[in-house]
Amino acid sequence: MLPASTRIEASGTSSRPIDEEKWELIEGRFVMQAQPSINHQIIAGNLDRRLSEGLERIGSDRVVL
């Protein structure tokens, strides 16, 4: 594990501001994740709604996040 004071910087150009970039550490390597497509967002929203409705219908106290 890196000490808290260690700073990792990336160089290069990007079409997106750095605060919009999503990075993940996979097997010790930093990988920039692509933004989800509109279709992905629609499907995820529909799935969330259906899960929430199903849990509500059976009276569960669990919440879909």
N, CA, C and O atoms as CSV, one atom per row, in Angstrom:
chain,resi,resn,atom,element,x,y,z
A,1,MET,N,N,0.849,-1.185,0.000
A,1,MET,CA,C,0.000,0.000,0.000
A,1,MET,C,C,0.888,1.240,0.000
A,1,MET,O,O,1.931,1.270,0.655
A,2,LEU,N,N,0.467,2.254,-0.736
A,2,LEU,CA,C,1.224,3.493,-0.806
A,2,LEU,C,C,0.983,4.340,0.435
A,2,LEU,O,O,-0.131,4.361,0.959
A,3,PRO,N,N,2.002,5.034,0.913
A,3,PRO,CA,C,1.786,5.954,2.038
A,3,PRO,C,C,0.822,7.067,1.640
A,3,PRO,O,O,0.712,7.412,0.464
A,4,ALA,N,N,0.135,7.618,2.616
A,4,ALA,CA,C,-0.857,8.667,2.340
A,4,ALA,C,C,-0.242,9.879,1.656
A,4,ALA,O,O,-0.933,10.586,0.923
A,5,SER,N,N,1.032,10.130,1.879
A,5,SER,CA,C,1.669,11.305,1.298
A,5,SER,C,C,2.079,11.100,-0.159
A,5,SER,O,O,2.500,12.053,-0.814
A,6,THR,N,N,1.966,9.884,-0.675
A,6,THR,CA,C,2.357,9.608,-2.053
A,6,THR,C,C,1.323,10.198,-3.008
A,6,THR,O,O,0.118,10.022,-2.831
A,7,ARG,N,N,1.818,10.896,-4.015
A,7,ARG,CA,C,0.931,11.503,-4.998
A,7,ARG,C,C,1.207,10.860,-6.344
A,7,ARG,O,O,2.359,10.738,-6.760
A,8,ILE,N,N,0.158,10.455,-7.015
A,8,ILE,CA,C,0.296,9.835,-8.326
A,8,ILE,C,C,-0.257,10.805,-9.349
A,8,ILE,O,O,-1.400,11.250,-9.240
A,9,GLU,N,N,0.545,11.129,-10.336
A,9,GLU,CA,C,0.125,12.073,-11.367
A,9,GLU,C,C,0.135,11.390,-12.724
A,9,GLU,O,O,0.960,10.515,-12.988
A,10,ALA,N,N,-0.780,11.796,-13.572
A,10,ALA,CA,C,-0.837,11.285,-14.935
A,10,ALA,C,C,-0.571,12.430,-15.883
A,10,ALA,O,O,-0.994,13.561,-15.642
A,11,SER,N,N,0.130,12.139,-16.959
A,11,SER,CA,C,0.368,13.174,-17.955
A,11,SER,C,C,-0.359,12.808,-19.237
A,11,SER,O,O,-0.769,11.661,-19.417
A,12,GLY,N,N,-0.517,13.757,-20.110
A,12,GLY,CA,C,-1.211,13.531,-21.367
A,12,GLY,C,C,-2.380,14.478,-21.503
A,12,GLY,O,O,-2.675,15.261,-20.601
A,13,THR,N,N,-3.034,14.396,-22.629
A,13,THR,CA,C,-4.175,15.272,-22.858
A,13,THR,C,C,-5.457,14.474,-22.751
A,13,THR,O,O,-5.470,13.266,-22.987
A,14,SER,N,N,-6.512,15.139,-22.400
A,14,SER,CA,C,-7.813,14.507,-22.261
A,14,SER,C,C,-8.872,15.484,-22.727
A,14,SER,O,O,-8.718,16.698,-22.588
A,15,SER,N,N,-9.950,14.947,-23.282
A,15,SER,CA,C,-11.041,15.816,-23.716
A,15,SER,C,C,-11.985,16.139,-22.563
A,15,SER,O,O,-12.858,16.996,-22.698
A,16,ARG,N,N,-11.813,15.450,-21.414
A,16,ARG,CA,C,-12.666,15.691,-20.248
A,16,ARG,C,C,-11.841,16.296,-19.129
A,16,ARG,O,O,-10.657,15.991,-18.982
A,17,PRO,N,N,-12.473,17.159,-18.338
A,17,PRO,CA,C,-11.762,17.665,-17.159
A,17,PRO,C,C,-11.413,16.509,-16.219
A,17,PRO,O,O,-12.142,15.518,-16.168
A,18,ILE,N,N,-10.323,16.620,-15.486
A,18,ILE,CA,C,-9.829,15.540,-14.629
A,18,ILE,C,C,-10.859,15.120,-13.582
A,18,ILE,O,O,-10.891,13.949,-13.202
A,19,ASP,N,N,-11.704,16.043,-13.102
A,19,ASP,CA,C,-12.671,15.671,-12.067
A,19,ASP,C,C,-13.815,14.819,-12.616
A,19,ASP,O,O,-14.587,14.267,-11.831
A,20,GLU,N,N,-13.948,14.694,-13.928
A,20,GLU,CA,C,-14.965,13.833,-14.524
A,20,GLU,C,C,-14.424,12.453,-14.854
A,20,GLU,O,O,-15.194,11.567,-15.224
A,21,GLU,N,N,-13.129,12.250,-14.731
A,21,GLU,CA,C,-12.537,10.958,-15.050
A,21,GLU,C,C,-12.753,9.979,-13.908
A,21,GLU,O,O,-12.662,10.351,-12.738
A,22,LYS,N,N,-13.038,8.736,-14.245
A,22,LYS,CA,C,-13.233,7.681,-13.272
A,22,LYS,C,C,-12.097,6.672,-13.427
A,22,LYS,O,O,-11.918,6.078,-14.491
A,23,TRP,N,N,-11.336,6.489,-12.350
A,23,TRP,CA,C,-10.193,5.588,-12.361
A,23,TRP,C,C,-10.424,4.442,-11.400
A,23,TRP,O,O,-11.079,4.607,-10.371
A,24,GLU,N,N,-9.882,3.272,-11.738
A,24,GLU,CA,C,-9.991,2.099,-10.886
A,24,GLU,C,C,-8.616,1.426,-10.837
A,24,GLU,O,O,-7.891,1.400,-11.831
A,25,LEU,N,N,-8.276,0.891,-9.683
A,25,LEU,CA,C,-7.013,0.177,-9.525
A,25,LEU,C,C,-7.303,-1.304,-9.730
A,25,LEU,O,O,-7.988,-1.923,-8.916
A,26,ILE,N,N,-6.783,-1.874,-10.816
A,26,ILE,CA,C,-7.006,-3.279,-11.151
A,26,ILE,C,C,-5.660,-3.982,-11.214
A,26,ILE,O,O,-4.815,-3.661,-12.049
A,27,GLU,N,N,-5.473,-4.952,-10.313
A,27,GLU,CA,C,-4.234,-5.725,-10.252
A,27,GLU,C,C,-3.002,-4.827,-10.254
A,27,GLU,O,O,-2.028,-5.096,-10.956
A,28,GLY,N,N,-3.055,-3.758,-9.462
A,28,GLY,CA,C,-1.913,-2.870,-9.303
A,28,GLY,C,C,-1.728,-1.845,-10.407
A,28,GLY,O,O,-0.747,-1.101,-10.387
A,29,ARG,N,N,-2.637,-1.781,-11.366
A,29,ARG,CA,C,-2.531,-0.819,-12.465
A,29,ARG,C,C,-3.735,0.104,-12.455
A,29,ARG,O,O,-4.858,-0.335,-12.208
A,30,PHE,N,N,-3.502,1.391,-12.726
A,30,PHE,CA,C,-4.588,2.349,-12.812
A,30,PHE,C,C,-5.216,2.261,-14.200
A,30,PHE,O,O,-4.521,2.322,-15.213
A,31,VAL,N,N,-6.548,2.115,-14.231
A,31,VAL,CA,C,-7.275,2.000,-15.489
A,31,VAL,C,C,-8.393,3.035,-15.495
A,31,VAL,O,O,-9.194,3.093,-14.562
A,32,MET,N,N,-8.450,3.864,-16.561
A,32,MET,CA,C,-9.508,4.857,-16.665
A,32,MET,C,C,-10.758,4.173,-17.222
A,32,MET,O,O,-10.697,3.490,-18.244
A,33,GLN,N,N,-11.875,4.359,-16.549
A,33,GLN,CA,C,-13.136,3.737,-16.940
A,33,GLN,C,C,-13.908,4.657,-17.880
A,33,GLN,O,O,-13.958,5.869,-17.674
A,34,ALA,N,N,-14.503,4.075,-18.902
A,34,ALA,CA,C,-15.323,4.839,-19.843
A,34,ALA,C,C,-16.625,5.250,-19.172
A,34,ALA,O,O,-17.116,4.559,-18.278
A,35,GLN,N,N,-17.178,6.368,-19.601
A,35,GLN,CA,C,-18.474,6.790,-19.079
A,35,GLN,C,C,-19.551,5.861,-19.638
A,35,GLN,O,O,-19.461,5.427,-20.786
A,36,PRO,N,N,-20.573,5.554,-18.827
A,36,PRO,CA,C,-21.638,4.675,-19.314
A,36,PRO,C,C,-22.447,5.356,-20.424
A,36,PRO,O,O,-22.612,6.576,-20.441
A,37,SER,N,N,-22.939,4.535,-21.341
A,37,SER,CA,C,-23.750,5.075,-22.440
A,37,SER,C,C,-25.158,5.418,-21.938
A,37,SER,O,O,-25.547,5.035,-20.835
A,38,ILE,N,N,-25.895,6.131,-22.753
A,38,ILE,CA,C,-27.283,6.474,-22.422
A,38,ILE,C,C,-28.106,5.194,-22.241
A,38,ILE,O,O,-28.890,5.091,-21.297
A,39,ASN,N,N,-27.932,4.220,-23.138
A,39,ASN,CA,C,-28.671,2.955,-23.023
A,39,ASN,C,C,-28.361,2.255,-21.704
A,39,ASN,O,O,-29.262,1.714,-21.063
A,40,HIS,N,N,-27.099,2.260,-21.295
A,40,HIS,CA,C,-26.711,1.656,-20.017
A,40,HIS,C,C,-27.438,2.340,-18.869
A,40,HIS,O,O,-27.951,1.673,-17.970
A,41,GLN,N,N,-27.485,3.665,-18.896
A,41,GLN,CA,C,-28.142,4.421,-17.838
A,41,GLN,C,C,-29.650,4.127,-17.787
A,41,GLN,O,O,-30.223,4.016,-16.703
A,42,ILE,N,N,-30.284,4.004,-18.949
A,42,ILE,CA,C,-31.711,3.691,-19.009
A,42,ILE,C,C,-31.983,2.306,-18.429
A,42,ILE,O,O,-32.901,2.129,-17.628
A,43,ILE,N,N,-31.179,1.330,-18.839
A,43,ILE,CA,C,-31.342,-0.039,-18.337
A,43,ILE,C,C,-31.118,-0.089,-16.831
A,43,ILE,O,O,-31.890,-0.726,-16.115
A,44,ALA,N,N,-30.081,0.568,-16.345
A,44,ALA,CA,C,-29.799,0.585,-14.902
A,44,ALA,C,C,-30.943,1.235,-14.129
A,44,ALA,O,O,-31.312,0.757,-13.057
A,45,GLY,N,N,-31.504,2.311,-14.657
A,45,GLY,CA,C,-32.627,2.975,-14.010
A,45,GLY,C,C,-33.863,2.088,-13.965
A,45,GLY,O,O,-34.557,2.025,-12.950
A,46,ASN,N,N,-34.134,1.397,-15.080
A,46,ASN,CA,C,-35.277,0.481,-15.128
A,46,ASN,C,C,-35.098,-0.670,-14.143
A,46,ASN,O,O,-36.048,-1.054,-13.462
A,47,LEU,N,N,-33.902,-1.217,-14.062
A,47,LEU,CA,C,-33.610,-2.307,-13.130
A,47,LEU,C,C,-33.794,-1.834,-11.686
A,47,LEU,O,O,-34.390,-2.540,-10.871
A,48,ASP,N,N,-33.291,-0.659,-11.375
A,48,ASP,CA,C,-33.437,-0.095,-10.034
A,48,ASP,C,C,-34.910,0.059,-9.666
A,48,ASP,O,O,-35.325,-0.298,-8.564
A,49,ARG,N,N,-35.698,0.596,-10.602
A,49,ARG,CA,C,-37.126,0.801,-10.351
A,49,ARG,C,C,-37.840,-0.526,-10.119
A,49,ARG,O,O,-38.637,-0.644,-9.188
A,50,ARG,N,N,-37.561,-1.533,-10.963
A,50,ARG,CA,C,-38.229,-2.833,-10.822
A,50,ARG,C,C,-37.833,-3.529,-9.524
A,50,ARG,O,O,-38.680,-4.133,-8.866
A,51,LEU,N,N,-36.560,-3.453,-9.148
A,51,LEU,CA,C,-36.136,-4.054,-7.882
A,51,LEU,C,C,-36.818,-3.365,-6.703
A,51,LEU,O,O,-37.292,-4.025,-5.778
A,52,SER,N,N,-36.863,-2.045,-6.741
A,52,SER,CA,C,-37.521,-1.287,-5.667
A,52,SER,C,C,-39.002,-1.639,-5.569
A,52,SER,O,O,-39.527,-1.835,-4.473
A,53,GLU,N,N,-39.674,-1.718,-6.718
A,53,GLU,CA,C,-41.097,-2.071,-6.729
A,53,GLU,C,C,-41.320,-3.477,-6.190
A,53,GLU,O,O,-42.267,-3.706,-5.437
A,54,GLY,N,N,-40.458,-4.425,-6.567
A,54,GLY,CA,C,-40.571,-5.804,-6.092
A,54,GLY,C,C,-40.376,-5.905,-4.591
A,54,GLY,O,O,-41.112,-6.619,-3.910
A,55,LEU,N,N,-39.383,-5.191,-4.074
A,55,LEU,CA,C,-39.153,-5.207,-2.630
A,55,LEU,C,C,-40.315,-4.574,-1.875
A,55,LEU,O,O,-40.702,-5.042,-0.805
A,56,GLU,N,N,-40.863,-3.510,-2.440
A,56,GLU,CA,C,-42.002,-2.848,-1.800
A,56,GLU,C,C,-43.224,-3.762,-1.801
A,56,GLU,O,O,-43.965,-3.823,-0.820
A,57,ARG,N,N,-43.426,-4.471,-2.911
A,57,ARG,CA,C,-44.582,-5.352,-3.048
A,57,ARG,C,C,-44.568,-6.480,-2.011
A,57,ARG,O,O,-45.623,-6.868,-1.511
A,58,ILE,N,N,-43.386,-7.008,-1.685
A,58,ILE,CA,C,-43.310,-8.101,-0.709
A,58,ILE,C,C,-43.157,-7.578,0.714
A,58,ILE,O,O,-43.078,-8.364,1.658
A,59,GLY,N,N,-43.115,-6.266,0.872
A,59,GLY,CA,C,-43.036,-5.674,2.205
A,59,GLY,C,C,-41.654,-5.730,2.819
A,59,GLY,O,O,-41.522,-5.703,4.043
A,60,SER,N,N,-40.635,-5.808,2.005
A,60,SER,CA,C,-39.271,-5.851,2.521
A,60,SER,C,C,-38.847,-4.478,3.034
A,60,SER,O,O,-39.268,-3.448,2.507
A,61,ASP,N,N,-38.009,-4.477,4.068
A,61,ASP,CA,C,-37.484,-3.205,4.584
A,61,ASP,C,C,-36.135,-2.870,3.953
A,61,ASP,O,O,-35.483,-1.905,4.352
A,62,ARG,N,N,-35.720,-3.660,2.973
A,62,ARG,CA,C,-34.448,-3.395,2.286
A,62,ARG,C,C,-34.621,-2.301,1.239
A,62,ARG,O,O,-35.722,-2.059,0.746
A,63,VAL,N,N,-33.520,-1.653,0.915
A,63,VAL,CA,C,-33.541,-0.533,-0.018
A,63,VAL,C,C,-32.562,-0.814,-1.152
A,63,VAL,O,O,-31.457,-1.303,-0.916
A,64,VAL,N,N,-32.965,-0.504,-2.378
A,64,VAL,CA,C,-32.085,-0.639,-3.543
A,64,VAL,C,C,-31.322,0.666,-3.696
A,64,VAL,O,O,-31.925,1.737,-3.767
A,65,LEU,N,N,-29.997,0.580,-3.747
A,65,LEU,CA,C,-29.173,1.773,-3.918
A,65,LEU,C,C,-28.523,1.772,-5.267
A,65,LEU,O,O,-27.786,2.701,-5.599
